[in-house]
């Protein structure tokens, strides 16, 4: 879990640099993994959160 001060700093920098999106701390790993191996990450999330595909 990220410290509130770290999140605030990241948000402030994003506002200052007019960024549309902010990713803080460990979320970077999750996003990078999903971009590299999306199918495996979806399966992991489904198992972790006990979700099912909506198309089945």
mmCIF file of the N, C-alpha and C atoms, coordinates in Angstrom:
data_MODEL
# 
_entry.id   MODEL 
# 
loop_
_atom_site.group_PDB 
_atom_site.id 
_atom_site.type_symbol 
_atom_site.label_atom_id 
_atom_site.label_alt_id 
_atom_site.label_comp_id 
_atom_site.label_asym_id 
_atom_site.label_entity_id 
_atom_site.label_seq_id 
_atom_site.pdbx_PDB_ins_code 
_atom_site.Cartn_x 
_atom_site.Cartn_y 
_atom_site.Cartn_z 
_atom_site.occupancy 
_atom_site.B_iso_or_equiv 
_atom_site.pdbx_formal_charge 
_atom_site.auth_seq_id 
_atom_site.auth_comp_id 
_atom_site.auth_asym_id 
_atom_site.auth_atom_id 
_atom_site.pdbx_PDB_model_num 
ATOM 1   N N  . UNK A 1 1  ? 0.843   -1.165  0.000   1.00 0.00 ? 1  UNK A N  1 
ATOM 2   C CA . UNK A 1 1  ? 0.000   0.000   0.000   1.00 0.00 ? 1  UNK A CA 1 
ATOM 3   C C  . UNK A 1 1  ? 0.897   1.240   0.000   1.00 0.00 ? 1  UNK A C  1 
ATOM 4   N N  . UNK A 1 2  ? 0.472   2.205   -0.756  1.00 0.00 ? 2  UNK A N  1 
ATOM 5   C CA . UNK A 1 2  ? 1.265   3.429   -0.898  1.00 0.00 ? 2  UNK A CA 1 
ATOM 6   C C  . UNK A 1 2  ? 0.953   4.398   0.245   1.00 0.00 ? 2  UNK A C  1 
ATOM 7   N N  . UNK A 1 3  ? 1.936   5.166   0.605   1.00 0.00 ? 3  UNK A N  1 
ATOM 8   C CA . UNK A 1 3  ? 1.745   6.181   1.643   1.00 0.00 ? 3  UNK A CA 1 
ATOM 9   C C  . UNK A 1 3  ? 0.975   7.354   1.046   1.00 0.00 ? 3  UNK A C  1 
ATOM 10  N N  . UNK A 1 4  ? 0.087   7.950   1.817   1.00 0.00 ? 4  UNK A N  1 
ATOM 11  C CA . UNK A 1 4  ? -0.674  9.096   1.317   1.00 0.00 ? 4  UNK A CA 1 
ATOM 12  C C  . UNK A 1 4  ? 0.214   10.218  0.771   1.00 0.00 ? 4  UNK A C  1 
ATOM 13  N N  . UNK A 1 5  ? 1.347   10.445  1.399   1.00 0.00 ? 5  UNK A N  1 
ATOM 14  C CA . UNK A 1 5  ? 2.250   11.504  0.932   1.00 0.00 ? 5  UNK A CA 1 
ATOM 15  C C  . UNK A 1 5  ? 2.786   11.192  -0.465  1.00 0.00 ? 5  UNK A C  1 
ATOM 16  N N  . UNK A 1 6  ? 3.069   9.912   -0.736  1.00 0.00 ? 6  UNK A N  1 
ATOM 17  C CA . UNK A 1 6  ? 3.557   9.519   -2.060  1.00 0.00 ? 6  UNK A CA 1 
ATOM 18  C C  . UNK A 1 6  ? 2.481   9.712   -3.127  1.00 0.00 ? 6  UNK A C  1 
ATOM 19  N N  . UNK A 1 7  ? 1.255   9.352   -2.766  1.00 0.00 ? 7  UNK A N  1 
ATOM 20  C CA . UNK A 1 7  ? 0.139   9.529   -3.709  1.00 0.00 ? 7  UNK A CA 1 
ATOM 21  C C  . UNK A 1 7  ? -0.087  11.014  -3.974  1.00 0.00 ? 7  UNK A C  1 
ATOM 22  N N  . UNK A 1 8  ? -0.093  11.805  -2.922  1.00 0.00 ? 8  UNK A N  1 
ATOM 23  C CA . UNK A 1 8  ? -0.289  13.249  -3.077  1.00 0.00 ? 8  UNK A CA 1 
ATOM 24  C C  . UNK A 1 8  ? 0.789   13.862  -3.958  1.00 0.00 ? 8  UNK A C  1 
ATOM 25  N N  . UNK A 1 9  ? 2.034   13.448  -3.761  1.00 0.00 ? 9  UNK A N  1 
ATOM 26  C CA . UNK A 1 9  ? 3.134   13.970  -4.566  1.00 0.00 ? 9  UNK A CA 1 
ATOM 27  C C  . UNK A 1 9  ? 2.957   13.595  -6.037  1.00 0.00 ? 9  UNK A C  1 
ATOM 28  N N  . UNK A 1 10 ? 2.574   12.339  -6.299  1.00 0.00 ? 10 UNK A N  1 
ATOM 29  C CA . UNK A 1 10 ? 2.371   11.893  -7.678  1.00 0.00 ? 10 UNK A CA 1 
ATOM 30  C C  . UNK A 1 10 ? 1.229   12.651  -8.350  1.00 0.00 ? 10 UNK A C  1 
ATOM 31  N N  . UNK A 1 11 ? 0.159   12.871  -7.613  1.00 0.00 ? 11 UNK A N  1 
ATOM 32  C CA . UNK A 1 11 ? -0.979  13.621  -8.162  1.00 0.00 ? 11 UNK A CA 1 
ATOM 33  C C  . UNK A 1 11 ? -0.586  15.066  -8.421  1.00 0.00 ? 11 UNK A C  1 
ATOM 34  N N  . UNK A 1 12 ? 0.117   15.675  -7.469  1.00 0.00 ? 12 UNK A N  1 
ATOM 35  C CA . UNK A 1 12 ? 0.543   17.056  -7.645  1.00 0.00 ? 12 UNK A CA 1 
ATOM 36  C C  . UNK A 1 12 ? 1.445   17.203  -8.873  1.00 0.00 ? 12 UNK A C  1 
ATOM 37  N N  . UNK A 1 13 ? 2.392   16.285  -9.049  1.00 0.00 ? 13 UNK A N  1 
ATOM 38  C CA . UNK A 1 13 ? 3.281   16.334  -10.214 1.00 0.00 ? 13 UNK A CA 1 
ATOM 39  C C  . UNK A 1 13 ? 2.496   16.161  -11.517 1.00 0.00 ? 13 UNK A C  1 
ATOM 40  N N  . UNK A 1 14 ? 1.491   15.286  -11.493 1.00 0.00 ? 14 UNK A N  1 
ATOM 41  C CA . UNK A 1 14 ? 0.669   15.083  -12.685 1.00 0.00 ? 14 UNK A CA 1 
ATOM 42  C C  . UNK A 1 14 ? -0.115  16.346  -13.033 1.00 0.00 ? 14 UNK A C  1 
ATOM 43  N N  . UNK A 1 15 ? -0.647  17.000  -12.022 1.00 0.00 ? 15 UNK A N  1 
ATOM 44  C CA . UNK A 1 15 ? -1.380  18.255  -12.257 1.00 0.00 ? 15 UNK A CA 1 
ATOM 45  C C  . UNK A 1 15 ? -0.430  19.311  -12.785 1.00 0.00 ? 15 UNK A C  1 
ATOM 46  N N  . UNK A 1 16 ? 0.727   19.407  -12.174 1.00 0.00 ? 16 UNK A N  1 
ATOM 47  C CA . UNK A 1 16 ? 1.720   20.399  -12.574 1.00 0.00 ? 16 UNK A CA 1 
ATOM 48  C C  . UNK A 1 16 ? 2.181   20.186  -14.014 1.00 0.00 ? 16 UNK A C  1 
ATOM 49  N N  . UNK A 1 17 ? 2.296   18.915  -14.423 1.00 0.00 ? 17 UNK A N  1 
ATOM 50  C CA . UNK A 1 17 ? 2.758   18.595  -15.772 1.00 0.00 ? 17 UNK A CA 1 
ATOM 51  C C  . UNK A 1 17 ? 1.604   18.327  -16.750 1.00 0.00 ? 17 UNK A C  1 
ATOM 52  N N  . UNK A 1 18 ? 0.381   18.571  -16.277 1.00 0.00 ? 18 UNK A N  1 
ATOM 53  C CA . UNK A 1 18 ? -0.834  18.407  -17.087 1.00 0.00 ? 18 UNK A CA 1 
ATOM 54  C C  . UNK A 1 18 ? -0.981  17.008  -17.687 1.00 0.00 ? 18 UNK A C  1 
ATOM 55  N N  . UNK A 1 19 ? -0.696  16.012  -16.871 1.00 0.00 ? 19 UNK A N  1 
ATOM 56  C CA . UNK A 1 19 ? -0.871  14.629  -17.295 1.00 0.00 ? 19 UNK A CA 1 
ATOM 57  C C  . UNK A 1 19 ? -2.323  14.222  -17.092 1.00 0.00 ? 19 UNK A C  1 
ATOM 58  N N  . UNK A 1 20 ? -2.799  13.339  -17.955 1.00 0.00 ? 20 UNK A N  1 
ATOM 59  C CA . UNK A 1 20 ? -4.183  12.882  -17.859 1.00 0.00 ? 20 UNK A CA 1 
ATOM 60  C C  . UNK A 1 20 ? -4.331  11.678  -16.943 1.00 0.00 ? 20 UNK A C  1 
ATOM 61  N N  . UNK A 1 21 ? -3.236  10.987  -16.700 1.00 0.00 ? 21 UNK A N  1 
ATOM 62  C CA . UNK A 1 21 ? -3.295  9.743   -15.940 1.00 0.00 ? 21 UNK A CA 1 
ATOM 63  C C  . UNK A 1 21 ? -2.129  9.677   -14.958 1.00 0.00 ? 21 UNK A C  1 
ATOM 64  N N  . UNK A 1 22 ? -2.398  9.105   -13.782 1.00 0.00 ? 22 UNK A N  1 
ATOM 65  C CA . UNK A 1 22 ? -1.359  8.953   -12.767 1.00 0.00 ? 22 UNK A CA 1 
ATOM 66  C C  . UNK A 1 22 ? -1.360  7.503   -12.292 1.00 0.00 ? 22 UNK A C  1 
ATOM 67  N N  . UNK A 1 23 ? -0.190  6.895   -12.280 1.00 0.00 ? 23 UNK A N  1 
ATOM 68  C CA . UNK A 1 23 ? -0.035  5.546   -11.734 1.00 0.00 ? 23 UNK A CA 1 
ATOM 69  C C  . UNK A 1 23 ? 1.005   5.646   -10.631 1.00 0.00 ? 23 UNK A C  1 
ATOM 70  N N  . UNK A 1 24 ? 0.640   5.133   -9.457  1.00 0.00 ? 24 UNK A N  1 
ATOM 71  C CA . UNK A 1 24 ? 1.504   5.293   -8.297  1.00 0.00 ? 24 UNK A CA 1 
ATOM 72  C C  . UNK A 1 24 ? 1.967   3.936   -7.771  1.00 0.00 ? 24 UNK A C  1 
ATOM 73  N N  . UNK A 1 25 ? 3.249   3.847   -7.483  1.00 0.00 ? 25 UNK A N  1 
ATOM 74  C CA . UNK A 1 25 ? 3.819   2.697   -6.783  1.00 0.00 ? 25 UNK A CA 1 
ATOM 75  C C  . UNK A 1 25 ? 3.613   1.348   -7.436  1.00 0.00 ? 25 UNK A C  1 
ATOM 76  N N  . UNK A 1 26 ? 3.080   0.406   -6.659  1.00 0.00 ? 26 UNK A N  1 
ATOM 77  C CA . UNK A 1 26 ? 2.959   -0.978  -7.098  1.00 0.00 ? 26 UNK A CA 1 
ATOM 78  C C  . UNK A 1 26 ? 1.969   -1.157  -8.245  1.00 0.00 ? 26 UNK A C  1 
ATOM 79  N N  . UNK A 1 27 ? 1.145   -0.185  -8.513  1.00 0.00 ? 27 UNK A N  1 
ATOM 80  C CA . UNK A 1 27 ? 0.227   -0.272  -9.646  1.00 0.00 ? 27 UNK A CA 1 
ATOM 81  C C  . UNK A 1 27 ? 1.001   -0.344  -10.960 1.00 0.00 ? 27 UNK A C  1 
ATOM 82  N N  . UNK A 1 28 ? 2.196   0.211   -10.992 1.00 0.00 ? 28 UNK A N  1 
ATOM 83  C CA . UNK A 1 28 ? 3.039   0.149   -12.193 1.00 0.00 ? 28 UNK A CA 1 
ATOM 84  C C  . UNK A 1 28 ? 3.334   -1.292  -12.593 1.00 0.00 ? 28 UNK A C  1 
ATOM 85  N N  . UNK A 1 29 ? 3.599   -2.140  -11.623 1.00 0.00 ? 29 UNK A N  1 
ATOM 86  C CA . UNK A 1 29 ? 3.902   -3.547  -11.893 1.00 0.00 ? 29 UNK A CA 1 
ATOM 87  C C  . UNK A 1 29 ? 2.689   -4.239  -12.488 1.00 0.00 ? 29 UNK A C  1 
ATOM 88  N N  . UNK A 1 30 ? 1.531   -3.992  -11.924 1.00 0.00 ? 30 UNK A N  1 
ATOM 89  C CA . UNK A 1 30 ? 0.299   -4.610  -12.416 1.00 0.00 ? 30 UNK A CA 1 
ATOM 90  C C  . UNK A 1 30 ? -0.003  -4.177  -13.845 1.00 0.00 ? 30 UNK A C  1 
ATOM 91  N N  . UNK A 1 31 ? 0.145   -2.906  -14.129 1.00 0.00 ? 31 UNK A N  1 
ATOM 92  C CA . UNK A 1 31 ? -0.131  -2.392  -15.473 1.00 0.00 ? 31 UNK A CA 1 
ATOM 93  C C  . UNK A 1 31 ? 0.865   -2.949  -16.477 1.00 0.00 ? 31 UNK A C  1 
ATOM 94  N N  . UNK A 1 32 ? 2.133   -2.975  -16.127 1.00 0.00 ? 32 UNK A N  1 
ATOM 95  C CA . UNK A 1 32 ? 3.157   -3.514  -17.030 1.00 0.00 ? 32 UNK A CA 1 
ATOM 96  C C  . UNK A 1 32 ? 2.912   -4.993  -17.298 1.00 0.00 ? 32 UNK A C  1 
ATOM 97  N N  . UNK A 1 33 ? 2.576   -5.743  -16.273 1.00 0.00 ? 33 UNK A N  1 
ATOM 98  C CA . UNK A 1 33 ? 2.298   -7.169  -16.442 1.00 0.00 ? 33 UNK A CA 1 
ATOM 99  C C  . UNK A 1 33 ? 1.099   -7.384  -17.347 1.00 0.00 ? 33 UNK A C  1 
ATOM 100 N N  . UNK A 1 34 ? 0.066   -6.594  -17.159 1.00 0.00 ? 34 UNK A N  1 
ATOM 101 C CA . UNK A 1 34 ? -1.135  -6.741  -17.984 1.00 0.00 ? 34 UNK A CA 1 
ATOM 102 C C  . UNK A 1 34 ? -0.837  -6.422  -19.446 1.00 0.00 ? 34 UNK A C  1 
ATOM 103 N N  . UNK A 1 35 ? 0.030   -5.465  -19.694 1.00 0.00 ? 35 UNK A N  1 
ATOM 104 C CA . UNK A 1 35 ? 0.390   -5.127  -21.075 1.00 0.00 ? 35 UNK A CA 1 
ATOM 105 C C  . UNK A 1 35 ? 1.214   -6.233  -21.727 1.00 0.00 ? 35 UNK A C  1 
ATOM 106 N N  . UNK A 1 36 ? 2.081   -6.885  -20.945 1.00 0.00 ? 36 UNK A N  1 
ATOM 107 C CA . UNK A 1 36 ? 2.946   -7.939  -21.483 1.00 0.00 ? 36 UNK A CA 1 
ATOM 108 C C  . UNK A 1 36 ? 2.225   -9.275  -21.640 1.00 0.00 ? 36 UNK A C  1 
ATOM 109 N N  . UNK A 1 37 ? 1.443   -9.649  -20.654 1.00 0.00 ? 37 UNK A N  1 
ATOM 110 C CA . UNK A 1 37 ? 0.763   -10.944 -20.671 1.00 0.00 ? 37 UNK A CA 1 
ATOM 111 C C  . UNK A 1 37 ? -0.691  -10.777 -20.206 1.00 0.00 ? 37 UNK A C  1 
ATOM 112 N N  . UNK A 1 38 ? -1.534  -10.161 -21.056 1.00 0.00 ? 38 UNK A N  1 
ATOM 113 C CA . UNK A 1 38 ? -2.892  -9.838  -20.632 1.00 0.00 ? 38 UNK A CA 1 
ATOM 114 C C  . UNK A 1 38 ? -3.743  -11.061 -20.264 1.00 0.00 ? 38 UNK A C  1 
ATOM 115 N N  . UNK A 1 39 ? -3.624  -12.136 -21.027 1.00 0.00 ? 39 UNK A N  1 
ATOM 116 C CA . UNK A 1 39 ? -4.428  -13.322 -20.729 1.00 0.00 ? 39 UNK A CA 1 
ATOM 117 C C  . UNK A 1 39 ? -4.101  -13.918 -19.378 1.00 0.00 ? 39 UNK A C  1 
ATOM 118 N N  . UNK A 1 40 ? -2.822  -14.021 -19.070 1.00 0.00 ? 40 UNK A N  1 
ATOM 119 C CA . UNK A 1 40 ? -2.401  -14.579 -17.779 1.00 0.00 ? 40 UNK A CA 1 
ATOM 120 C C  . UNK A 1 40 ? -2.846  -13.681 -16.623 1.00 0.00 ? 40 UNK A C  1 
ATOM 121 N N  . UNK A 1 41 ? -2.753  -12.376 -16.813 1.00 0.00 ? 41 UNK A N  1 
ATOM 122 C CA . UNK A 1 41 ? -3.165  -11.462 -15.747 1.00 0.00 ? 41 UNK A CA 1 
ATOM 123 C C  . UNK A 1 41 ? -4.670  -11.511 -15.524 1.00 0.00 ? 41 UNK A C  1 
ATOM 124 N N  . UNK A 1 42 ? -5.449  -11.635 -16.607 1.00 0.00 ? 42 UNK A N  1 
ATOM 125 C CA . UNK A 1 42 ? -6.896  -11.744 -16.450 1.00 0.00 ? 42 UNK A CA 1 
ATOM 126 C C  . UNK A 1 42 ? -7.255  -13.006 -15.683 1.00 0.00 ? 42 UNK A C  1 
ATOM 127 N N  . UNK A 1 43 ? -6.589  -14.107 -16.022 1.00 0.00 ? 43 UNK A N  1 
ATOM 128 C CA . UNK A 1 43 ? -6.842  -15.363 -15.307 1.00 0.00 ? 43 UNK A CA 1 
ATOM 129 C C  . UNK A 1 43 ? -6.485  -15.226 -13.830 1.00 0.00 ? 43 UNK A C  1 
ATOM 130 N N  . UNK A 1 44 ? -5.368  -14.577 -13.544 1.00 0.00 ? 44 UNK A N  1 
ATOM 131 C CA . UNK A 1 44 ? -4.950  -14.363 -12.164 1.00 0.00 ? 44 UNK A CA 1 
ATOM 132 C C  . UNK A 1 44 ? -5.975  -13.519 -11.404 1.00 0.00 ? 44 UNK A C  1 
ATOM 133 N N  . UNK A 1 45 ? -6.444  -12.433 -12.025 1.00 0.00 ? 45 UNK A N  1 
ATOM 134 C CA . UNK A 1 45 ? -7.438  -11.578 -11.373 1.00 0.00 ? 45 UNK A CA 1 
ATOM 135 C C  . UNK A 1 45 ? -8.744  -12.335 -11.145 1.00 0.00 ? 45 UNK A C  1 
ATOM 136 N N  . UNK A 1 46 ? -9.149  -13.130 -12.149 1.00 0.00 ? 46 UNK A N  1 
ATOM 137 C CA . UNK A 1 46 ? -10.379 -13.906 -11.989 1.00 0.00 ? 46 UNK A CA 1 
ATOM 138 C C  . UNK A 1 46 ? -10.269 -14.847 -10.803 1.00 0.00 ? 46 UNK A C  1 
ATOM 139 N N  . UNK A 1 47 ? -9.135  -15.549 -10.713 1.00 0.00 ? 47 UNK A N  1 
ATOM 140 C CA . UNK A 1 47 ? -8.938  -16.491 -9.615  1.00 0.00 ? 47 UNK A CA 1 
ATOM 141 C C  . UNK A 1 47 ? -8.857  -15.762 -8.281  1.00 0.00 ? 47 UNK A C  1 
ATOM 142 N N  . UNK A 1 48 ? -8.130  -14.669 -8.258  1.00 0.00 ? 48 UNK A N  1 
ATOM 143 C CA . UNK A 1 48 ? -7.942  -13.919 -7.018  1.00 0.00 ? 48 UNK A CA 1 
ATOM 144 C C  . UNK A 1 48 ? -9.261  -13.357 -6.492  1.00 0.00 ? 48 UNK A C  1 
ATOM 145 N N  . UNK A 1 49 ? -10.055 -12.798 -7.385  1.00 0.00 ? 49 UNK A N  1 
ATOM 146 C CA . UNK A 1 49 ? -11.295 -12.140 -6.964  1.00 0.00 ? 49 UNK A CA 1 
ATOM 147 C C  . UNK A 1 49 ? -12.527 -12.987 -7.224  1.00 0.00 ? 49 UNK A C  1 
ATOM 148 N N  . UNK A 1 50 ? -12.316 -14.264 -7.631  1.00 0.00 ? 50 UNK A N  1 
ATOM 149 C CA . UNK A 1 50 ? -13.401 -15.215 -7.881  1.00 0.00 ? 50 UNK A CA 1 
ATOM 150 C C  . UNK A 1 50 ? -14.431 -14.664 -8.860  1.00 0.00 ? 50 UNK A C  1 
ATOM 151 N N  . UNK A 1 51 ? -13.931 -14.150 -9.974  1.00 0.00 ? 51 UNK A N  1 
ATOM 152 C CA . UNK A 1 51 ? -14.792 -13.592 -11.011 1.00 0.00 ? 51 UNK A CA 1 
ATOM 153 C C  . UNK A 1 51 ? -14.956 -14.603 -12.141 1.00 0.00 ? 51 UNK A C  1 
ATOM 154 N N  . UNK A 1 52 ? -15.996 -14.422 -12.933 1.00 0.00 ? 52 UNK A N  1 
ATOM 155 C CA . UNK A 1 52 ? -16.232 -15.271 -14.086 1.00 0.00 ? 52 UNK A CA 1 
ATOM 156 C C  . UNK A 1 52 ? -16.311 -14.390 -15.321 1.00 0.00 ? 52 UNK A C  1 
ATOM 157 N N  . UNK A 1 53 ? -16.043 -15.010 -16.483 1.00 0.00 ? 53 UNK A N  1 
ATOM 158 C CA . UNK A 1 53 ? -16.193 -14.278 -17.736 1.00 0.00 ? 53 UNK A CA 1 
ATOM 159 C C  . UNK A 1 53 ? -17.661 -13.945 -17.947 1.00 0.00 ? 53 UNK A C  1 
ATOM 160 N N  . UNK A 1 54 ? -17.944 -12.741 -18.409 1.00 0.00 ? 54 UNK A N  1 
ATOM 161 C CA . UNK A 1 54 ? -19.323 -12.325 -18.647 1.00 0.00 ? 54 UNK A CA 1 
ATOM 162 C C  . UNK A 1 54 ? -19.856 -12.889 -19.957 1.00 0.00 ? 54 UNK A C  1 
ATOM 163 N N  . UNK A 1 55 ? -18.981 -13.353 -20.839 1.00 0.00 ? 55 UNK A N  1 
ATOM 164 C CA . UNK A 1 55 ? -19.415 -13.854 -22.131 1.00 0.00 ? 55 UNK A CA 1 
ATOM 165 C C  . UNK A 1 55 ? -19.797 -15.322 -22.100 1.00 0.00 ? 55 UNK A C  1 
ATOM 166 N N  . UNK A 1 56 ? -19.568 -16.004 -21.018 1.00 0.00 ? 56 UNK A N  1 
ATOM 167 C CA . UNK A 1 56 ? -19.917 -17.439 -20.932 1.00 0.00 ? 56 UNK A CA 1 
ATOM 168 C C  . UNK A 1 56 ? -21.358 -17.640 -20.627 1.00 0.00 ? 56 UNK A C  1 
# 
